[in-house]
Amino acid sequence: MTALLVSAASASTAVDAPPDLRLEWLIGGRPTTTAEPVSGRAGETLRLPYQLRNVGGSRAFAVEITAYTTLGSLGRPERVEPGPRAGEEMPRWLDLPLARGMRQVCLVARLQTLNEDDPRDPNPADNRLCRTVRVDSE
């Protein structure tokens, strides 16, 4: 009887696990957290594919994605609502206008919950994704 209770409790915990967001670059359609530098000319706009993945046990209510470079923010944060379901990936892209002095681009995903006391993302370290940028001045 004890084994049944433990199994039922484990199954319940897995279902009730909070959302766990992860950002990944999409290189050739494959997800990765490390990627070669991007490069181009100042004034050019590059499209960088990435994905937002939920490796947690429940749907993310909403997600706010912020993009910034060494030169500052790339506009207002983007709100994704509803967020991804448990086990779901959401392919996305970032249009990156290149400018002199730019050395890095980063994305940050922040879980937004419906209620203040809802569980937070248990692994926030994988909610930030950066990539080196090389800008040719000519």
N, C-alpha and C positions, 0 to 999 in steps of 0.2 A: 504494500500500500504506500509506503514511503517513497519508493521509486516512482510510482505514478504521480505523486504530488510534486516531486522534484522535476519530472519531465514536463508536467503541465506548467509549472512555474517558469521553467526555462523557455518554453514555447511562448508564454505570455510576455516575457521580458523581450524576446526577439521581436515580437510584433509591436510592442510599445516603445522600442528603441527610438531615440530622437533622430531627426534628419542629420546626416553627416555630409556636408558639401565638400566637393573637391573640384579644383580647376585643373584642366589639362590642355596643352597645345594639341592641335590636330595637324600632324605632319604626314602628308600622303594618306590621309584618312585614318591614321593610327594615333591613339592618344599617347602623350608623353608629358612628363613634367620638366624635361630638359630638351632644349632645342638649340640648333645652331643660331648664331646671330642673324638678324635681318639687316639688309643693307639696301640703300638706294640714294637717290639725289635729293637735295633739299628742294622742297616744293612738291615732291612726288607723294602720293598716298598709297600705302601698302594695305592690303587686306590680310589680316592674320586670323586664320580659323582657330577656334578653341572650343572646348565643351565644358559645360557645367554638369557635374555628375553628383548624384545623391547615392552614397554607399551606405546610408543609414537604414533604419527600420521603418520609417514613416515619411509621408509626403512633407515637403518643405512648404510652409504656408506661402511665403514670398521670399525673394532673394534680391538684394541690392548689389549691383556690380559696379564698381568704380574702376576707371582706367586713368592712369597717370604716367608721366614720363619724368625724366630728370629736369625738364623745363616746367613742369606743373601738371595740373589736371587736364584731362581730355574731355571737357564738358561735364554736364551733370551726371550723377549716378543713374544707372538704368535699373528700373524696378521690373522684376520678372514675377508675375503673379498669375496663376499659381506657380509655385516652384516645382521642381521635378519630384515625381513620385519616387518611392524607395526603389533603388536599382535602376533608375532611369537616367539617361544622358540627354542633354539638350545641346545639340550643335549650335554654335554661334560664331560670330566673327567680330573683329575689331578693325575699323578703318583707322589707320595710323598715318596722319599727315606728318611727313618728315621735315625737320627743321634743324639748322645748324646748332650744335651744342647738345643735341639729344644723344644720350648714351644708353638709355635703358627704358623699357616700357614694362609696366606692371598692371596686373588685374587683381582686384580684391573682391571676393564674394562675402557678403554678410547676410546671415540668416535672419529673417524677420519673423517673429512669432505672432500668433493671434492674441495670446494672453501674456501678460507680463511674467507670470510664473511658469510658462511652458519651458521645457528643457532647452538649453542652448546647444549649439554645435559642439560635439564632444572633442573634435580634432580641428581646431581653427588654424593650425599650422599649414594645412594643405589648402587653405582658402586664399592664398596669395601665390601668384604666378608671375615671374619676371623673365624678361628676355633682353639680351644685349642688342643695341641698335647701333649701326654704323652709317653715318650720313656723309656722303660725298658732297663737297661744297660746289662742285661744278655741275 
